[in-house]
């Protein structure tokens, strides 16, 4: 058998031709190796009967189990005996392809109609070109009956890519994507056709219905388009249309994020203009609240002067600030030009709820004391100590004037006015102050001023800073009676026992004179 492989510049893989020369009589001949996948159009069959024993022209040709003809043509050249007359020559059905790649018959042969004319002894009486259905199992069976020799045949298998019933060779849009084959970069693939808008995405890449009747060509839907500008993202240099190219954009899909070119901690696109629309969203001069109008958003402006009083808000590093804004504003939200801070707590009076003494300004205003004075009546006692409870300020002498505003109040009834009383709430009529610390003994928690409270001081009336108590009797050495050193449990040479230390002192006094005498004697010698 002779087989010829057909190739074509545009129909490669779309048309398959088998030319065979063999003697097929009453046996089945099978051709294998044909396509097994895809959509196929009609199959063209051309056959030629070489010999026939009689002129009855009843030759049977069967392909894939389907009888194509029982009247194969021919011309009788011998007698009527099949035993001796096998000399009838029957010509092969003739076919070819036109310039448009369509089937054409020669000498009247046609795959779609019977030839004109012809007689019972003329092969043109019945055609030798037929079309039948191709079953894509990769094989074709051909059968000729025993009354003739089917000596040659040709099979042409045509593809119908989009399954519309028109073979690819005759179909101007073989993949049914809406773009003609000649303009289609992939005429047999409905998801590839061309890129007329030059956005990097094939206009058929998204598609509509594949090989179906709807056109898959759509320039406005050829891939993800984040900003909806008609250009697919893969070919769009600014996917979010914010004015910053994707390569320089920290988030190329979000139009409110594009970078911070002025390094003020606010994104230059944070305020946006038109989101995904054409106008640029980049505006470093308007990327956040800028109270002082210096082009830097307040969040990252080390010299922001929110209240406009000439002093910078207390944030960040002010080494870059200039002029009056170098100093931190002690009231950044309220003008405080003088930066007055009565109590020195870092908050200016304008925004400080307590300007001076532990009482809220609003509380002092309610009871009549001066919010900017720690001692409204100048009696030496802080308002906070005299008021005690802002809801019910003290009026010790009941004269109708609260203590914090009363200069002649005697809180402890000891005859000494509070303004000069060294124990304002505890009677100390003689104003005794043992340690001279300004606090009378009646209310002084550390009478000797040695740093140990009276309650735990082993010598509360005399300073005994280290709380020394050599005899361990609970009385500090500073206030121990001297005779107690001698009234212990006896003398001990090693210095132990009650009075041991005192013994050493007495002995030392007795020994000194003798040593001096001995030294003098030695000198005389």
C-alpha positions as CSV (number, residue, x, y, z in Angstrom):
1,X,0.0,0.0,0.0
2,X,1.2,3.5,-0.8
3,X,0.3,6.3,1.6
4,X,0.9,10.0,1.1
5,X,1.0,12.6,3.9
6,X,-0.5,15.9,2.9
7,X,0.8,19.2,4.4
8,X,-0.5,22.7,3.8
9,X,0.6,26.1,5.0
10,X,-2.7,27.0,6.7
11,X,-4.5,23.7,6.8
12,X,-1.7,21.7,8.5
13,X,-3.3,19.3,10.8
14,X,-6.8,20.2,9.5
15,X,-6.8,17.9,6.4
16,X,-5.6,14.3,6.3
17,X,-5.3,12.3,3.0
18,X,-4.6,8.6,2.5
19,X,-3.9,7.3,-1.0
20,X,-4.0,3.5,-1.2
21,X,-3.2,0.9,-3.9
22,X,-4.3,-2.6,-2.9
23,X,-6.4,-5.5,-4.0
24,X,-9.5,-5.5,-1.9
25,X,-12.0,-8.0,-3.0
26,X,-14.3,-9.7,-0.5
27,X,-12.2,-8.9,2.6
28,X,-12.1,-5.8,4.7
29,X,-9.0,-3.5,4.5
30,X,-8.4,-1.2,7.5
31,X,-6.4,2.0,7.5
32,X,-5.1,3.1,11.0
33,X,-3.2,6.1,12.4
34,X,-5.8,8.8,11.5
35,X,-6.8,11.5,14.0
36,X,-8.5,10.5,17.2
37,X,-9.5,13.8,18.7
38,X,-11.2,17.0,17.5
39,X,-14.2,17.9,15.6
40,X,-14.4,16.5,12.0
41,X,-16.3,17.3,8.9
42,X,-17.3,14.9,6.1
43,X,-14.8,12.4,4.7
44,X,-14.3,12.2,0.9
45,X,-13.9,8.7,-0.5
46,X,-12.6,8.1,-4.0
47,X,-12.4,4.6,-5.3
48,X,-11.4,2.8,-8.5
49,X,-12.4,-0.7,-9.6
50,X,-9.6,-2.1,-11.7
51,X,-11.2,-5.3,-13.0
52,X,-14.7,-6.7,-13.3
53,X,-15.8,-10.0,-14.8
54,X,-19.0,-8.7,-16.4
55,X,-20.6,-5.5,-17.4
56,X,-23.4,-5.5,-14.9
57,X,-21.8,-2.6,-13.0
58,X,-23.1,-3.8,-9.6
59,X,-19.9,-3.4,-7.7
60,X,-20.3,-2.8,-4.0
61,X,-18.1,-0.3,-2.0
62,X,-18.5,-0.2,1.8
63,X,-16.6,2.2,4.1
64,X,-16.8,2.0,7.9
65,X,-19.8,-0.4,7.5
66,X,-21.7,2.0,5.3
67,X,-22.4,1.0,1.7
68,X,-21.6,3.9,-0.6
69,X,-22.6,2.3,-3.9
70,X,-23.8,-0.9,-5.5
71,X,-23.4,0.3,-9.1
72,X,-19.8,0.9,-9.4
73,X,-19.2,1.9,-13.1
74,X,-17.0,0.3,-15.7
75,X,-16.8,-0.9,-19.3
76,X,-17.1,-4.5,-20.4
77,X,-14.3,-5.7,-22.6
78,X,-14.9,-9.5,-22.5
79,X,-17.5,-12.1,-22.3
80,X,-20.0,-12.9,-19.6
81,X,-18.0,-15.5,-17.8
82,X,-16.4,-14.4,-14.6
83,X,-14.2,-17.4,-14.7
84,X,-12.4,-16.3,-17.8
85,X,-13.2,-12.5,-18.3
86,X,-11.4,-10.3,-15.8
87,X,-10.4,-7.7,-18.2
88,X,-12.7,-4.8,-17.6
89,X,-10.8,-1.6,-16.9
90,X,-12.6,0.8,-14.7
91,X,-11.1,4.3,-14.2
92,X,-10.5,5.9,-10.8
93,X,-12.8,8.6,-9.7
94,X,-10.9,11.9,-10.2
95,X,-10.7,14.7,-7.7
96,X,-8.5,17.6,-6.6
97,X,-8.5,20.9,-4.7
98,X,-9.1,24.3,-6.1
99,X,-7.1,27.4,-5.2
100,X,-9.7,28.0,-2.5
101,X,-9.0,24.5,-1.1
102,X,-12.4,23.2,-2.1
103,X,-13.0,19.7,-3.5
104,X,-13.4,19.6,-7.3
105,X,-14.1,16.6,-9.5
106,X,-12.5,16.0,-12.9
107,X,-14.3,14.7,-16.0
108,X,-17.6,15.2,-14.4
109,X,-16.8,13.4,-11.1
110,X,-18.2,15.2,-8.1
111,X,-18.6,14.3,-4.4
112,X,-22.0,16.0,-4.2
113,X,-23.8,15.0,-7.4
114,X,-24.0,12.4,-10.2
115,X,-22.2,13.2,-13.5
116,X,-24.2,14.1,-16.5
117,X,-24.6,11.6,-19.5
118,X,-23.2,8.1,-19.6
119,X,-24.5,4.8,-20.6
120,X,-24.8,1.3,-19.1
121,X,-21.3,0.6,-20.4
122,X,-19.8,3.9,-19.4
123,X,-18.1,4.5,-16.0
124,X,-19.6,8.0,-15.9
125,X,-23.0,6.4,-15.3
126,X,-22.2,6.3,-11.6
127,X,-19.8,8.5,-9.8
128,X,-16.6,7.3,-8.0
129,X,-16.5,10.2,-5.6
130,X,-18.5,10.0,-2.3
131,X,-18.7,11.7,1.1
132,X,-19.4,10.0,4.3
133,X,-19.1,10.6,8.0
134,X,-15.7,10.1,9.7
135,X,-15.7,8.4,13.1
136,X,-12.7,9.7,15.0
137,X,-11.5,6.4,16.3
138,X,-8.3,6.6,14.2
139,X,-9.2,4.0,11.6
140,X,-11.2,3.5,8.4
141,X,-12.3,0.1,7.0
142,X,-12.9,-0.4,3.2
143,X,-14.6,-3.4,1.7
144,X,-15.2,-4.5,-1.9
145,X,-17.3,-7.5,-2.9
146,X,-16.0,-10.6,-4.6
147,X,-17.4,-9.7,-8.0
148,X,-14.7,-7.0,-8.6
149,X,-11.3,-5.9,-7.5
150,X,-11.2,-2.6,-5.6
151,X,-7.7,-1.8,-6.5
152,X,-7.2,1.8,-5.4
153,X,-8.9,4.4,-3.2
154,X,-8.3,7.7,-1.6
155,X,-9.6,9.1,1.8
156,X,-9.7,12.7,2.7
157,X,-10.5,13.5,6.3
158,X,-11.4,17.2,6.9
159,X,-11.5,19.0,10.2
160,X,-14.4,21.2,11.3
161,X,-12.9,23.0,14.3
162,X,-15.9,24.9,15.5
163,X,-18.4,22.1,14.7
164,X,-20.6,24.3,12.7
165,X,-21.0,21.8,9.8
166,X,-18.6,23.6,7.5
167,X,-15.1,22.1,7.1
168,X,-12.2,24.4,8.0
169,X,-11.1,24.7,4.4
170,X,-14.5,26.3,3.5
171,X,-15.0,28.1,6.8
172,X,-13.9,31.8,6.8
173,X,-13.9,31.8,10.7
174,X,-12.9,28.3,11.6
175,X,-12.9,28.9,15.4
176,X,-16.0,31.1,15.4
177,X,-14.4,33.8,17.5
178,X,-15.5,36.7,15.3
179,X,-12.2,37.2,13.6
180,X,-11.7,36.0,10.0
181,X,-9.0,33.3,9.6
182,X,-6.7,35.6,7.6
183,X,-6.6,38.2,10.4
184,X,-6.6,35.7,13.2
185,X,-3.2,34.9,14.7
186,X,-4.7,31.5,15.9
187,X,-7.6,30.7,13.5
188,X,-8.4,27.5,15.2
189,X,-8.3,28.7,18.8
190,X,-11.4,30.8,19.9
191,X,-9.4,32.3,22.9
192,X,-6.7,33.8,20.7
193,X,-7.2,36.1,17.7
194,X,-5.3,39.5,17.9
195,X,-4.6,42.5,20.0
196,X,-5.9,45.5,18.2
197,X,-5.7,47.9,21.2
198,X,-2.1,46.9,21.9
199,X,-2.6,46.5,25.6
200,X,-0.7,43.2,25.8
201,X,-3.9,41.0,26.1
202,X,-5.4,39.1,23.2
203,X,-8.8,40.4,22.5
204,X,-10.3,36.9,22.5
205,X,-8.5,35.8,25.7
206,X,-11.5,36.1,27.9
207,X,-14.0,34.9,25.3
208,X,-17.8,34.5,25.4
209,X,-18.8,31.0,24.3
210,X,-15.6,29.4,22.8
211,X,-16.6,27.7,19.5
212,X,-20.2,28.8,20.0
213,X,-21.9,31.3,17.7
214,X,-21.2,34.4,19.8
215,X,-18.1,36.5,18.9
216,X,-15.3,36.1,21.5
217,X,-13.5,39.2,20.2
218,X,-13.8,42.0,22.7
219,X,-11.2,44.7,23.2
220,X,-12.9,45.9,26.4
221,X,-12.9,42.5,28.0
222,X,-9.6,40.9,27.1
223,X,-8.2,40.5,30.7
224,X,-8.4,41.9,34.2
225,X,-8.7,45.7,34.1
226,X,-8.3,47.0,37.6
227,X,-9.0,50.7,36.8
228,X,-11.5,50.0,34.0
229,X,-9.7,52.2,31.5
230,X,-10.0,49.6,28.7
231,X,-6.4,48.4,29.0
232,X,-5.9,45.0,30.6
233,X,-3.6,45.1,33.6
234,X,-0.8,43.1,32.0
235,X,-0.4,45.8,29.4
236,X,-1.4,48.8,31.5
237,X,1.6,50.7,33.0
238,X,-0.6,52.3,35.7
239,X,-3.2,49.7,36.8
240,X,-4.9,51.9,39.3
241,X,-4.7,55.1,37.2
242,X,-3.3,57.1,40.1
243,X,-0.6,58.8,38.2
244,X,2.3,56.6,39.4
245,X,3.6,53.8,37.2
246,X,3.2,50.3,38.6
247,X,7.0,49.8,38.9
248,X,7.2,52.8,41.3
249,X,3.9,52.3,43.0
250,X,4.0,50.3,46.3
251,X,0.5,49.1,45.7
252,X,-0.3,49.3,42.0
253,X,-3.9,48.1,42.4
254,X,-5.0,50.7,45.0
255,X,-5.5,54.3,43.9
256,X,-5.1,55.8,47.4
257,X,-1.6,54.4,47.8
258,X,1.3,55.4,45.6
259,X,4.2,56.4,47.8
260,X,5.5,59.3,50.0
261,X,7.8,61.4,47.9
262,X,8.1,64.2,50.5
263,X,8.7,61.8,53.4
264,X,6.1,63.4,55.6
265,X,4.6,60.0,56.5
266,X,1.4,60.7,54.5
267,X,0.9,58.9,51.2
268,X,0.9,61.3,48.3
269,X,-2.4,59.7,47.0
270,X,-4.1,59.4,50.3
271,X,-6.6,62.2,49.6
272,X,-7.2,61.0,45.9
273,X,-8.9,63.1,43.2
274,X,-11.0,60.9,41.0
275,X,-10.1,57.4,42.1
276,X,-9.7,55.3,38.9
277,X,-10.6,58.1,36.6
278,X,-7.9,59.7,34.4
279,X,-6.9,62.7,36.6
280,X,-3.8,62.1,38.7
281,X,-4.2,61.4,42.4
282,X,-0.6,62.3,43.2
283,X,-0.4,65.4,45.3
284,X,2.4,65.6,47.9
285,X,1.2,69.1,48.9
286,X,-2.3,67.8,49.8
287,X,-1.8,64.4,51.3
288,X,-3.2,65.0,54.7
289,X,-4.1,67.7,57.2
290,X,-1.6,70.5,57.1
291,X,-2.5,73.1,59.7
292,X,0.5,75.4,59.2
293,X,0.3,75.1,55.3
294,X,4.0,74.3,55.0
295,X,3.4,71.4,52.5
296,X,4.0,68.7,55.1
297,X,1.1,66.9,56.6
298,X,0.7,67.3,60.3
299,X,1.3,63.6,61.1
300,X,4.9,63.9,59.8
301,X,5.6,67.6,60.3
302,X,8.1,68.1,63.1
303,X,7.4,71.8,63.1
304,X,3.6,71.7,63.0
305,X,2.0,74.6,64.8
306,X,-1.6,73.5,65.1
307,X,-2.9,76.4,67.1
308,X,-0.8,79.0,65.2
309,X,0.7,80.6,68.3
310,X,4.3,80.4,67.1
311,X,5.3,77.3,69.0
312,X,5.7,73.8,67.4
313,X,3.5,71.0,68.5
314,X,5.3,68.7,71.0
315,X,6.0,65.8,68.5
316,X,9.1,64.4,66.8
317,X,12.6,65.9,66.3
318,X,12.7,69.7,65.9
319,X,16.2,69.9,64.7
320,X,14.8,70.9,61.3
321,X,12.5,73.6,62.7
322,X,13.4,77.3,62.5
323,X,12.4,80.5,64.2
324,X,9.9,80.5,67.1
325,X,8.6,77.0,66.3
326,X,11.8,75.5,67.6
327,X,10.3,75.3,71.1
328,X,7.6,72.8,71.8
329,X,4.1,74.2,72.3
330,X,2.9,73.4,75.8
331,X,-0.7,73.8,74.5
332,X,-0.6,72.6,70.8
333,X,-4.4,72.8,70.3
334,X,-5.0,76.1,72.0
335,X,-3.2,79.4,71.4
336,X,-0.9,80.1,74.4
337,X,1.5,82.8,73.0
338,X,3.2,83.4,76.4
339,X,3.5,79.7,77.1
340,X,2.5,80.4,80.7
341,X,2.8,77.3,82.8
342,X,2.0,78.3,86.4
343,X,2.7,74.9,88.0
344,X,5.6,74.0,85.7
345,X,4.1,70.7,84.8
346,X,4.7,71.1,81.0
347,X,1.1,72.0,80.3
348,X,0.3,75.6,79.6
349,X,-2.3,77.2,81.8
350,X,-4.6,77.6,78.8
351,X,-5.0,73.8,78.5
352,X,-4.0,72.7,82.0
353,X,-7.0,71.5,84.1
354,X,-5.0,72.3,87.3
355,X,-2.7,75.3,87.0
356,X,-1.1,75.1,90.4
357,X,-2.1,73.2,93.5
358,X,-3.8,69.8,93.0
359,X,-7.3,71.3,92.8
360,X,-8.9,71.4,89.3
361,X,-9.4,75.0,88.0
362,X,-13.1,74.3,87.7
363,X,-13.3,73.3,91.3
364,X,-11.4,76.4,92.5
365,X,-13.6,78.6,90.4
366,X,-16.6,77.1,92.1
367,X,-15.4,77.6,95.7
368,X,-13.8,81.0,95.0
369,X,-10.1,80.2,95.3
370,X,-7.6,81.5,92.8
371,X,-6.8,78.8,90.1
372,X,-3.4,80.4,89.5
373,X,-2.4,80.6,93.2
374,X,-1.5,77.7,95.3
375,X,-2.3,79.7,98.5
376,X,-5.2,82.1,97.8
377,X,-5.2,83.7,101.3
378,X,-1.4,83.9,101.5
379,X,-1.5,82.3,105.0
380,X,1.3,79.9,104.2
381,X,-1.0,77.0,103.9
382,X,-1.8,75.6,100.4
383,X,-5.4,75.8,99.2
384,X,-5.3,72.0,98.7
385,X,-4.6,71.4,102.4
386,X,-7.2,73.9,103.6
387,X,-10.0,72.8,101.3
388,X,-9.7,69.1,101.8
389,X,-13.0,68.3,100.0
390,X,-13.9,70.7,97.1
391,X,-17.5,69.6,97.4
392,X,-17.6,70.8,101.1
393,X,-14.5,73.0,101.8
394,X,-13.6,73.4,105.4
395,X,-14.7,76.5,107.5
396,X,-13.2,75.6,110.9
397,X,-14.2,78.8,112.8
398,X,-17.7,78.8,111.2
399,X,-17.5,82.4,110.2
400,X,-18.8,81.8,106.7
401,X,-15.4,82.1,105.0
402,X,-13.7,78.8,104.0
403,X,-10.3,78.2,105.5
404,X,-8.6,78.6,102.1
405,X,-9.8,82.2,102.0
406,X,-9.8,83.0,105.8
407,X,-6.6,84.6,107.2
408,X,-7.7,84.4,110.9
409,X,-8.6,80.8,111.1
410,X,-7.5,78.8,114.2
411,X,-8.1,75.2,113.1
412,X,-6.8,73.5,116.3
413,X,-8.1,76.1,118.8
414,X,-4.6,76.5,120.4
415,X,-4.7,80.3,120.1
416,X,-2.4,80.4,117.1
417,X,-3.7,81.4,113.7
418,X,-3.3,78.8,111.0
419,X,-1.1,81.1,109.0
420,X,1.6,81.0,111.6
421,X,0.8,77.8,113.5
422,X,3.5,75.1,113.2
423,X,0.9,72.5,113.9
424,X,-2.2,73.8,112.2
425,X,-4.6,70.9,113.0
426,X,-3.0,69.7,116.3
427,X,-2.8,71.9,119.3
428,X,0.7,73.2,120.0
429,X,0.1,76.4,121.9
430,X,3.8,77.0,122.9
431,X,4.8,76.3,119.3
432,X,7.7,74.1,120.5
433,X,9.8,72.8,117.5
434,X,12.6,70.7,118.9
435,X,14.5,70.0,115.7
436,X,13.8,73.4,114.2
437,X,12.3,72.1,111.0
438,X,9.3,74.3,111.1
439,X,6.9,71.6,112.3
440,X,5.9,71.7,116.0
441,X,6.5,68.7,118.3
442,X,2.8,68.1,118.6
443,X,2.6,67.1,115.0
444,X,6.2,66.3,114.0
445,X,6.5,62.7,113.0
446,X,10.3,62.8,113.4
447,X,11.1,65.0,116.4
448,X,14.9,64.6,116.3
449,X,15.1,64.9,112.5
450,X,17.3,61.9,112.1
451,X,15.1,60.3,109.4
452,X,13.5,57.6,111.5
453,X,9.8,58.1,112.4
454,X,9.1,58.6,116.1
455,X,7.1,55.4,116.2
456,X,10.1,53.2,115.4
457,X,12.9,55.5,116.6
458,X,14.9,54.0,119.5
459,X,15.9,57.5,120.5
460,X,13.0,59.8,119.3
461,X,14.2,62.9,121.1
462,X,17.9,62.8,120.2
463,X,19.2,62.2,116.7
464,X,20.5,58.6,116.4
465,X,20.7,58.2,112.5
466,X,22.1,54.6,112.6
467,X,19.9,53.6,115.4
468,X,22.9,52.2,117.3
469,X,22.0,50.2,120.5
470,X,25.2,48.6,121.9
471,X,23.6,46.9,124.9
472,X,20.6,45.8,122.9
473,X,18.2,47.1,125.5
474,X,16.0,48.9,123.0
475,X,17.3,52.4,123.8
476,X,19.6,54.0,121.3
477,X,23.1,54.8,122.4
478,X,22.5,58.5,121.8
479,X,20.0,58.6,124.6
480,X,21.4,55.8,126.9
481,X,22.0,56.8,130.6
482,X,25.9,56.5,131.1
483,X,25.6,54.4,134.4
484,X,23.8,51.7,132.4
485,X,27.2,50.7,130.9
486,X,28.5,49.8,134.4
487,X,25.4,48.0,135.6
488,X,25.6,45.1,133.3
489,X,26.4,41.5,134.2
490,X,30.0,42.1,135.0
491,X,33.3,43.0,133.3
492,X,34.9,40.9,130.6
493,X,38.3,41.4,129.3
494,X,37.2,40.6,125.8
495,X,34.7,43.5,125.8
496,X,31.6,41.3,126.0
497,X,28.9,41.2,128.6
498,X,27.0,44.1,130.2
499,X,29.3,47.1,130.7
500,X,32.3,45.4,129.0
501,X,33.1,48.4,126.9
502,X,32.9,50.7,129.9
503,X,35.5,48.4,131.7
504,X,37.9,48.8,128.9
505,X,37.6,52.6,129.1
506,X,38.4,52.6,132.9
507,X,41.3,50.2,132.5
508,X,42.8,52.2,129.8
509,X,42.7,55.3,132.0
510,X,44.6,53.4,134.8
511,X,47.3,52.0,132.5
512,X,48.3,55.1,130.7
513,X,50.1,56.7,133.7
514,X,52.2,53.6,134.4
515,X,53.4,53.4,130.9
516,X,54.5,56.9,131.0
517,X,56.5,56.3,134.2
518,X,58.2,53.3,132.6
519,X,59.1,55.3,129.6
520,X,60.7,58.0,131.8
521,X,62.8,55.4,133.7
522,X,64.0,54.0,130.5
523,X,65.1,57.4,129.4
524,X,67.1,57.9,132.6
525,X,68.9,54.7,132.0
